[in-house]
Amino acid sequence: MSRLTRPLLFASSEECERAFYDALEGGDAAALADLWLEDEDVVCVHPGGPRLTGHGAVRASWSAILANGPLHVRSSSRKSLDTPTVAVHNVVEEVLVMQGRERRIARVIATNAYVKTGAGWKMVLHHASAVPDGESASFDESHGVLH
């Protein structure tokens, strides 16, 4: 979808999240930056990376990542907590990565948070961690609190 024809106001957190993954797939750093709340309290943590705070730092990190081309990622297994003004989604991402000439799928667990503003839903957090080798990407805990 062209940056000029996509909606500027997202009516739901789900719509904002779809636009986030579409921007990654399209390698569109400008569209990605538009999804984020322009605030110094937004946070982004890439797998193995530092905590980035503020719209400028987050925007710069995604621009650097997408400078290498689109990021082929699919999200699934979404668990969510939704209120009228805040939504938190936890997903399992499958990211296509190249290792030399070989393609492989890296699994990442990500938490995305959104707030409802006068300008629609905006992203305020993306925190991603690689799934340890040999581990399942999804756990269903039904035996109480572990910690």
N, C-alpha and C positions, 0 to 999 in steps of 0.2 A: 504494500500500500504506500502510495506517495506521501511524503511528509506534508504536502499541501492539501491532501484530501482526507487525511486521517482526522478523527475527532480531537479537538483540543480539550474538551471536557469529558472526563470519564465518569459515567453514571454509577459505576460500581468498582470495588476493589478488583474483582475478577477481570473486568474490562481493562483496567490499568495493568494488571499482571500479564494478560495476553499481549498487550502492546509492548511490555518490557521484553518478553521472549521473542516477539516479532522483530523488534528493533535489533536484538542480538543476532537473529538469523539473517536480517537484512544488512548487518554491519553499519547501521545508522546511528552514529554517536550523537548527532544533534537531536534526533527523535528520542533517544534514550535520556539525554539530559533534560528534555522537556517533561519527562514523567516524574522527575524528582521534585520534591518541595524545595523551593529556593530558600534554604534556611541553614544556619550554621550548626544546627543540632542534628542534621541527617548523618547517618553512619553507613559505611560500607566496609565489609571485610571479605576480601577474596581469599580462596583457599591458600593457607600458608602465609598470608600477607598480614600487614599491620592494619590497625584500626584507622580508617580514613574518616575524618569528620569535616563537615561543611560541604555545601553544594559544589564549590570550586574544586576541592580535592577529589570528590567523587566523580565529577564530570571529567576531570583530567585522567583519572585512572581508567575509566571506560574508553575514553578517546585513545589512550595508549594501547589498550587491549584490542580495540577494533581497528587500529592502524594496520594490524596484520591480516585484516579481512574479517568476514562474518564469523560469528561464533555459532557453530552448529550444536544446538542444545534442545533437549526435549525434557519437559517437566512432567512428573506423574506423582501419584500417591499423595495428593494434597490433603493435608489436615488443616483445618482453619478454625479460627476464633473470630467471629464477626460481631461487632456492635454497630450502632447507628453511625458512629464517627471514627472508629478505629477497627482495622482488620489485620490479623496476623496469620500468614500462611506459611506452612512448612511443607516443602516439596523435596522430592528426590529428582535431581537433574542428571541426565545422561548427556555427557559432552563428548563429541567426536574430536579426538586429538590425533595428531600425527607424531609418531616416534620414528624418525628416519623416514623410510618409505612405507612404513606400516601404519595402518589406521587402527585405533583402538578406542573403546568407550571408557571414559573415566566417570565414575559415579560420585556425585556430590550431593550432600544434604544442605539445603538452603532454607533460610527463614527470610521471608519478605514481609515488611510491615507497611501499612498504608494508613493515611488519615484523610478524612473527608474535609474539604475546604470549600470556600466559595467558588473556587475554580475547578471543582470536581475532586475526584480521588487522586492523591499524589503519593508516591513512594517516599518513605522516610528511612527504611532500613533494608539492606541486603547483606546477609551474613552467611557465607558459604564455607563448608568444610569438606575436604575429601573424605570419602568412605575408606577406612583402613583396608589394605589389601586382604582379601580372603574373608571380609566381613559382609554380611547382608546389608543392603541399603535401607531396609525397613524392619523395624521391630515393633511388634504389637505387645505392649506390656499390659497384662491383665492381672498381675499378682501384687498390686500395691506400689507404693512409692519406693524407689531404690535409694534416693538420697534426699 
